[in-house]
Amino acid sequence: MQTANDNITAITSTEFDSALKPENDELDSASKAEKDVEAEKCLSIITLLSEDEKEKAARTSYKYLVASTSATSKDGDNSEKPPPPSTEERDKYAMAMARRHLRAENGNEKKALQKMRNTIEYRDKMKIDVIRQCFTKNESDVTPPPEEEEEYQYHIDNLAPNLLEGKLFVRGYSKDDRALYITRTYLFEAFSN
């Protein structure tokens, strides 16, 4: 007896990807032109950011966050640290954030820039980078900058009561062994306006 699944042909992901690619060279050049325009728009967005905003935008990438915080050493720490990421690396990660916002705003540079700045401000206000570092499984991976050490310890000390009250929780780990941290903002007084 033949079932509906007998007529389905298994194909590899490479075959699937090649099936989706346009055969027409004009379409390839059109999509390349669109990507070039997008890259130009992203570049114009990050040129409007301050150096501090670029750094904070780049830190939305966990890879960059770890690289930039691992490069800072504590007073009296003689262990060898990797060099800090270059400005080119920083700009690459800031461009990735700009690209996400530009796509979310359907190519509108002005809106993308404003949303990006709002996100940077929110992340700064909520100390997102400090919180992300509290959930690093391997403590040697991340060393908070000296100006954030007190804040880092504060978050570690206060996570337990908030976890017990159900205001926040960890929902497993990602493929990269990073904790998935969920906040129930409606349970915090600061958000109940």
Disulfide bonds with the S-S distance in Angstrom:
none
